[in-house]
Amino acid sequence: MTNPTGQTYVGHGQGHLTMSIGELHRLAKHGVMDKVDELVQALDTIAKTLECLEISWAGDAKNEAQQLLDRWSEVSSGIFGTKENPEKGVLARIAGGVQNAAFSYNQSEAIVQTSWNQLAGEFKTILAGGTPASGGDASGNLTPPISEV
């Protein structure tokens, strides 16, 4: 399976899932919800067409048609939400969850990257004969390493 930029999501025979976090966020925020909107419009057109046909039904057929339309409305609003509250649909919640996960993962990665860059800078300072600025008190003295857990 390939994403819109042509990159492979799954490594061949490895089962690894790879994707740009920014792309995942964008797809969750815009791509998925745009497709949901298109699908809702198509299903709404079908439902309105069925409602128009209901006029000619009589007896048991009319009751069954009404039950079908009622169930259709219930299921579609559960999946897609309503026009007034699309965020209540399960697809919008999933897309929002993926969007939040991508954002949180991106924030975590930025923090980890900053930490490693700081550590690398401190190693460079130590190797050059200096005293690192972090990890110690105001005088630059390093705190002792943790030896017990």
Backbone bond lengths (Angstrom), bond angles and torsions (degrees), N, CA, C in turn:
res aa  C-N    CA-C-N  psi(-1)  N-CA   C-N-CA  omega(-1)  CA-C   N-CA-C  phi
1 M - - - 1.455 - - 1.518 108.22 -
2 T 1.312 117.58 137.15 1.454 119.88 -179.22 1.515 110.36 -119.12
3 N 1.327 114.63 151.31 1.459 119.14 177.54 1.520 108.92 -88.59
4 P 1.336 118.59 176.37 1.471 120.56 -175.59 1.520 114.86 -58.45
5 T 1.332 118.84 -22.92 1.460 119.74 179.78 1.524 111.34 -90.43
6 G 1.345 117.21 -0.16 1.446 120.69 177.67 1.513 114.11 90.59
7 Q 1.329 118.82 -1.99 1.459 120.68 178.60 1.526 109.53 -76.66
8 T 1.315 116.16 148.82 1.459 120.30 -178.80 1.512 110.50 -83.42
9 Y 1.334 116.07 132.96 1.457 120.99 176.92 1.524 111.38 -75.82
10 V 1.306 117.80 -41.31 1.461 121.73 -173.54 1.513 109.11 -114.18
11 G 1.360 116.08 127.78 1.454 120.97 176.65 1.519 109.71 -68.44
12 H 1.311 118.02 143.20 1.458 122.41 -176.27 1.528 110.26 -64.10
13 G 1.326 116.08 116.34 1.447 122.22 176.97 1.513 115.02 71.71
14 Q 1.310 118.16 2.45 1.454 120.64 -175.93 1.520 112.45 -104.56
15 G 1.321 117.22 -27.90 1.455 120.16 -179.65 1.512 114.23 74.06
16 H 1.326 117.65 20.93 1.463 120.47 177.99 1.521 110.12 -91.61
17 L 1.287 115.53 137.75 1.458 121.66 177.93 1.521 107.53 -102.86
18 T 1.321 116.64 120.83 1.459 119.99 179.32 1.521 109.60 -129.07
19 M 1.327 115.03 140.15 1.455 119.83 178.48 1.523 108.38 -166.47
20 S 1.286 115.57 148.31 1.452 121.06 174.32 1.527 108.70 -65.79
21 I 1.322 116.50 131.08 1.467 120.58 -179.62 1.531 109.78 -62.42
22 G 1.310 117.47 -39.35 1.467 120.92 177.71 1.522 111.39 -61.55
23 E 1.333 116.19 -41.07 1.465 120.75 178.84 1.525 110.32 -67.11
24 L 1.319 116.99 -41.18 1.464 120.79 177.88 1.526 110.56 -60.84
25 H 1.322 116.85 -44.00 1.465 121.97 178.87 1.528 110.02 -61.72
26 R 1.337 116.28 -46.20 1.460 121.05 -179.34 1.530 111.49 -62.39
27 L 1.334 116.17 -44.84 1.465 119.33 179.50 1.523 111.18 -63.57
28 A 1.326 117.29 -40.80 1.469 120.15 -179.74 1.521 110.90 -67.29
29 K 1.329 116.20 -40.37 1.463 119.75 -175.58 1.521 112.54 -76.61
30 H 1.325 116.39 -39.30 1.462 119.07 -173.34 1.528 113.15 -116.02
31 G 1.311 117.68 -54.13 1.465 121.20 -173.41 1.515 113.39 -58.19
32 V 1.320 117.77 -51.77 1.463 121.17 -177.90 1.522 110.33 -64.42
33 M 1.304 116.82 -47.91 1.464 119.69 -176.55 1.527 112.11 -67.47
34 D 1.324 117.94 -32.47 1.468 120.15 175.51 1.528 110.34 -63.62
35 K 1.330 116.66 -42.58 1.464 120.67 178.83 1.526 110.90 -68.18
36 V 1.324 117.22 -37.25 1.463 120.82 176.39 1.524 109.73 -61.21
37 D 1.327 117.06 -44.25 1.468 120.74 178.37 1.525 111.27 -59.58
38 E 1.340 117.16 -43.14 1.459 120.98 178.66 1.529 110.61 -62.46
39 L 1.315 116.61 -43.73 1.463 121.17 -179.87 1.523 111.39 -65.56
40 V 1.323 116.71 -40.94 1.471 120.52 177.96 1.521 110.12 -61.02
41 Q 1.323 117.83 -43.33 1.462 120.84 179.12 1.524 111.23 -62.06
42 A 1.336 116.91 -42.09 1.468 120.45 179.49 1.531 110.61 -65.15
43 L 1.327 116.82 -44.58 1.470 120.00 179.44 1.524 111.47 -67.10
44 D 1.313 116.54 -33.91 1.467 120.72 177.29 1.532 110.53 -64.59
45 T 1.315 116.28 -39.98 1.469 121.06 177.14 1.527 110.55 -62.35
46 I 1.328 116.77 -42.73 1.466 120.60 178.15 1.524 110.32 -62.98
47 A 1.331 116.69 -45.82 1.467 120.31 -179.07 1.529 111.21 -61.87
48 K 1.326 117.47 -42.11 1.470 120.55 179.05 1.526 111.27 -65.10
49 T 1.324 116.73 -36.66 1.470 120.87 177.60 1.526 110.07 -64.99
50 L 1.334 116.27 -42.58 1.465 119.92 178.48 1.530 111.35 -65.25
51 E 1.333 116.42 -37.04 1.466 119.64 178.02 1.527 110.89 -62.39
52 C 1.328 117.51 -37.83 1.468 121.64 178.85 1.521 110.70 -66.16
53 L 1.322 117.27 -35.25 1.460 120.83 179.59 1.526 112.20 -71.04
54 E 1.325 115.38 -24.84 1.461 121.36 -176.55 1.532 112.66 -58.30
55 I 1.308 116.98 -28.50 1.463 121.62 -178.79 1.529 111.27 -57.20
56 S 1.328 117.52 -37.13 1.464 120.58 -176.12 1.523 113.46 -85.64
57 W 1.325 118.59 -5.30 1.460 120.49 -179.68 1.526 110.66 -84.61
58 A 1.327 114.19 151.00 1.465 119.25 179.88 1.526 109.50 -140.98
59 G 1.326 116.21 158.36 1.460 122.47 174.88 1.515 113.52 62.28
60 D 1.361 115.16 -136.60 1.470 120.87 -177.90 1.531 112.12 -61.58
61 A 1.317 116.63 -37.38 1.471 120.43 -179.92 1.522 110.48 -60.44
62 K 1.332 116.32 -40.09 1.464 120.11 179.83 1.535 110.45 -65.74
63 N 1.330 116.91 -42.55 1.473 120.60 178.79 1.527 111.38 -64.79
64 E 1.334 116.84 -43.14 1.464 120.71 179.05 1.528 110.89 -65.45
65 A 1.327 116.12 -39.04 1.469 119.66 178.08 1.531 110.25 -63.40
66 Q 1.330 116.92 -41.62 1.468 120.37 179.28 1.528 110.71 -65.15
67 Q 1.330 116.83 -40.50 1.471 120.59 177.91 1.530 110.45 -63.34
68 L 1.340 115.31 -41.25 1.463 119.80 178.13 1.521 110.96 -62.29
69 L 1.318 117.57 -45.54 1.470 121.23 179.72 1.530 111.22 -65.18
70 D 1.322 116.72 -39.92 1.468 119.95 178.00 1.525 110.35 -63.08
71 R 1.325 116.65 -44.47 1.476 120.60 179.63 1.522 109.66 -65.86
72 W 1.331 116.67 -41.44 1.466 121.94 177.84 1.528 109.64 -55.69
73 S 1.308 116.83 -48.50 1.471 121.57 -179.01 1.524 110.97 -62.63
74 E 1.319 116.38 -42.76 1.464 121.10 -178.94 1.526 111.34 -63.00
75 V 1.328 116.21 -47.69 1.465 120.50 -178.17 1.527 110.75 -68.45
76 S 1.324 117.32 -45.13 1.467 118.98 -177.53 1.527 111.78 -66.07
77 S 1.336 118.27 -35.99 1.469 118.65 177.66 1.527 110.38 -70.87
78 G 1.329 117.97 -30.31 1.458 120.34 175.42 1.521 112.28 -68.03
79 I 1.312 115.69 -37.13 1.470 120.12 -179.37 1.525 111.39 -80.52
80 F 1.337 116.63 -46.59 1.460 120.88 -171.33 1.519 114.94 -106.44
81 G 1.325 118.69 -7.81 1.453 121.06 -173.01 1.524 109.25 80.25
82 T 1.298 116.23 -167.86 1.461 120.82 178.57 1.522 108.64 -116.08
83 K 1.323 116.67 170.14 1.467 119.47 177.41 1.521 110.21 -60.68
84 E 1.333 116.30 -37.80 1.465 120.62 -179.37 1.529 111.54 -74.59
85 N 1.325 117.27 -34.02 1.476 122.32 -176.19 1.524 111.19 -135.81
86 P 1.337 118.79 68.61 1.468 119.74 -178.75 1.529 112.45 -64.53
87 E 1.336 117.36 -23.29 1.462 121.20 -178.45 1.528 112.95 -68.62
88 K 1.342 117.23 -12.09 1.467 120.42 179.90 1.525 112.62 -83.91
89 G 1.319 117.96 -9.66 1.463 121.18 178.54 1.521 110.96 -75.84
90 V 1.319 115.77 150.16 1.455 120.74 -177.00 1.535 111.66 -64.21
91 L 1.326 118.48 -35.65 1.470 119.64 178.98 1.529 111.50 -65.56
92 A 1.315 116.82 -38.94 1.471 119.75 177.42 1.529 109.87 -65.64
93 R 1.315 117.11 -37.89 1.474 119.93 178.40 1.519 111.55 -66.35
94 I 1.338 116.43 -40.57 1.470 119.62 177.53 1.526 110.05 -64.05
95 A 1.330 116.63 -46.95 1.468 120.08 179.51 1.526 110.29 -61.11
96 G 1.335 117.28 -41.01 1.466 120.46 177.44 1.515 111.75 -64.29
97 G 1.317 117.08 -38.38 1.465 120.64 177.48 1.517 112.06 -64.65
98 V 1.334 116.64 -42.80 1.465 120.66 177.53 1.527 109.99 -64.79
99 Q 1.313 116.37 -41.32 1.471 121.11 178.38 1.527 110.17 -60.96
100 N 1.326 117.18 -46.39 1.466 120.63 179.35 1.519 111.69 -65.85
101 A 1.330 117.09 -39.00 1.462 120.30 178.43 1.529 110.43 -63.57
102 A 1.327 116.53 -43.09 1.472 120.29 178.81 1.522 110.47 -62.49
103 F 1.334 116.69 -43.11 1.458 120.55 179.47 1.530 110.70 -63.02
104 S 1.333 116.71 -46.81 1.471 120.80 -178.89 1.522 111.30 -64.28
105 Y 1.330 116.60 -42.39 1.461 120.37 178.67 1.525 110.13 -62.34
106 N 1.319 116.46 -42.21 1.457 120.68 179.15 1.525 111.04 -62.21
107 Q 1.340 116.76 -42.66 1.465 120.90 178.28 1.526 110.51 -62.72
108 S 1.337 116.77 -43.22 1.468 121.13 179.30 1.522 110.74 -62.61
109 E 1.323 116.38 -44.16 1.464 120.33 178.64 1.528 111.61 -60.40
110 A 1.320 116.42 -40.06 1.471 120.02 179.32 1.529 110.52 -63.83
111 I 1.316 117.35 -41.05 1.469 121.43 179.33 1.526 110.50 -65.57
112 V 1.337 116.34 -44.63 1.469 120.39 179.35 1.527 109.89 -63.06
113 Q 1.309 117.13 -43.29 1.464 120.78 179.81 1.529 110.73 -61.87
114 T 1.321 116.87 -43.78 1.461 120.83 178.03 1.525 110.77 -61.38
115 S 1.324 116.86 -43.29 1.471 121.06 179.99 1.525 111.17 -61.63
116 W 1.337 116.53 -45.67 1.459 119.68 179.52 1.523 111.51 -66.02
117 N 1.312 117.10 -37.66 1.475 119.71 177.14 1.527 111.14 -64.01
118 Q 1.350 116.36 -40.47 1.464 119.66 177.16 1.528 110.74 -63.92
119 L 1.320 116.80 -43.59 1.459 120.75 179.27 1.523 110.85 -62.67
120 A 1.329 116.81 -43.21 1.466 120.22 178.29 1.528 110.60 -62.07
121 G 1.336 115.88 -40.03 1.466 119.31 177.64 1.515 111.95 -63.78
122 E 1.330 117.31 -39.65 1.460 120.67 178.67 1.523 111.24 -67.18
123 F 1.338 117.40 -38.13 1.466 119.61 176.11 1.517 111.21 -62.94
124 K 1.329 116.44 -41.13 1.461 120.25 178.28 1.521 110.15 -61.94
125 T 1.335 116.85 -40.89 1.463 121.63 178.97 1.523 110.41 -63.47
126 I 1.333 116.71 -45.46 1.473 121.03 179.84 1.523 110.16 -63.43
127 L 1.350 117.87 -44.35 1.456 121.46 -179.57 1.527 111.98 -65.31
128 A 1.334 116.04 -26.36 1.465 119.86 178.23 1.527 111.12 -86.32
129 G 1.362 117.61 1.12 1.455 121.51 177.77 1.510 114.35 93.18
130 G 1.324 117.52 5.76 1.454 120.40 -179.10 1.515 112.09 -93.56
131 T 1.334 114.80 179.65 1.457 122.30 177.25 1.519 107.53 -111.01
132 P 1.332 116.86 126.15 1.466 118.52 -179.28 1.520 111.90 -64.76
133 A 1.328 116.59 151.50 1.466 122.05 -176.68 1.518 112.33 -82.24
134 S 1.308 118.49 -26.06 1.462 119.03 -178.09 1.518 110.05 -107.95
135 G 1.319 116.11 166.16 1.453 120.64 177.35 1.514 112.53 85.05
136 G 1.296 119.36 3.52 1.457 121.47 179.38 1.509 110.38 -139.57
137 D 1.316 115.97 -170.95 1.461 118.90 178.76 1.522 109.82 -87.04
138 A 1.326 117.23 -171.42 1.462 121.75 -175.52 1.525 112.36 -61.88
139 S 1.328 117.85 -25.51 1.462 120.45 -179.49 1.523 112.23 -80.63
140 G 1.327 116.85 -7.03 1.460 119.69 -179.39 1.512 112.70 93.93
141 N 1.347 117.94 -1.49 1.456 119.64 178.28 1.524 109.38 -68.51
142 L 1.312 115.18 134.19 1.449 119.68 -178.89 1.514 111.02 -77.60
143 T 1.310 116.27 144.79 1.456 120.15 174.03 1.523 107.91 -74.48
144 P 1.334 117.39 147.33 1.470 118.85 -179.52 1.526 109.98 -66.71
145 P 1.324 116.61 150.57 1.464 119.03 179.22 1.526 110.96 -66.90
146 I 1.301 116.56 155.17 1.461 120.98 176.62 1.503 108.06 -74.74
147 S 1.333 116.66 124.47 1.466 119.70 -178.91 1.506 112.89 -113.37
148 E 1.345 117.95 -9.95 1.451 121.34 179.13 1.537 108.74 -129.84
149 V 1.310 113.69 149.31 1.465 117.90 177.57 1.505 109.49 -114.85
